[in-house]
Amino acid sequence: MTKTITFTLMHFCIAFSVTYALTGSAAAGGLVAAIEPLCNSVGFYFHEKVWQRLENRQAVEKHIPAHAWLHHQA
């Protein structure tokens, strides 16, 4: 969870800076910085969960002997 929070803070600063540089508006920068990183952080959290499941699945498959697959698939 700490990784998600620090990612959100970094993203907030980047989003504000880029939007402010493009528009010159602190209000627009604040609005974009508040909404866009939060959306991405939610996506990032679920992205990490999917990758954890894939990595766990691969780790389990490595521990199953090859001959076990023959009985499992039949």
C-alpha positions in Angstrom: 0.0 0.0 0.0 2.9 2.4 0.7 4.1 1.9 -2.9 0.6 3.0 -4.1 0.6 6.1 -1.9 4.0 7.3 -2.9 3.2 6.6 -6.6 0.1 8.7 -6.2 2.0 11.6 -4.6 4.6 11.5 -7.4 1.9 11.4 -10.0 0.0 14.3 -8.4 3.1 16.5 -8.7 3.8 15.5 -12.3 0.1 16.0 -13.3 -0.1 19.4 -11.7 3.2 20.6 -13.1 2.5 19.5 -16.7 -1.1 20.9 -16.7 0.1 24.2 -15.1 2.9 24.5 -17.7 0.4 23.9 -20.5 -2.4 26.1 -19.3 -0.9 28.5 -16.9 -3.9 27.8 -14.6 -3.4 26.6 -11.1 -7.1 25.7 -10.9 -6.8 23.5 -14.0 -3.6 22.0 -12.7 -5.2 21.2 -9.4 -8.2 19.7 -10.9 -6.3 17.5 -13.3 -3.8 16.6 -10.6 -6.6 15.6 -8.2 -8.5 13.4 -10.6 -6.1 11.8 -13.0 -3.6 10.3 -10.6 -6.3 8.9 -8.4 -7.8 7.1 -11.4 -4.3 5.8 -12.3 -3.6 4.7 -8.8 -6.7 2.6 -8.7 -5.7 1.1 -12.0 -2.2 0.6 -10.7 -3.4 -1.2 -7.6 -5.4 -3.7 -9.6 -2.6 -4.1 -12.2 -0.3 -5.1 -9.4 -2.8 -7.6 -8.0 -3.2 -9.2 -11.5 0.6 -9.5 -11.8 0.9 -11.0 -8.3 -1.6 -13.7 -9.2 0.2 -14.5 -12.5 3.5 -14.7 -10.7 2.0 -16.9 -8.0 0.5 -19.2 -10.6 3.8 -19.6 -12.4 5.5 -20.4 -9.1 3.0 -23.1 -8.4 3.3 -24.6 -11.9 7.1 -24.8 -11.5 6.7 -27.1 -8.4 4.3 -29.5 -10.1 6.3 -32.5 -11.6 6.0 -33.0 -15.3 4.4 -36.4 -14.8 1.6 -34.9 -12.7 0.5 -32.9 -15.8 -0.2 -36.1 -17.7 -2.7 -37.3 -15.0 -4.1 -33.8 -14.5 -5.0 -33.2 -18.2 -6.5 -36.6 -18.7 
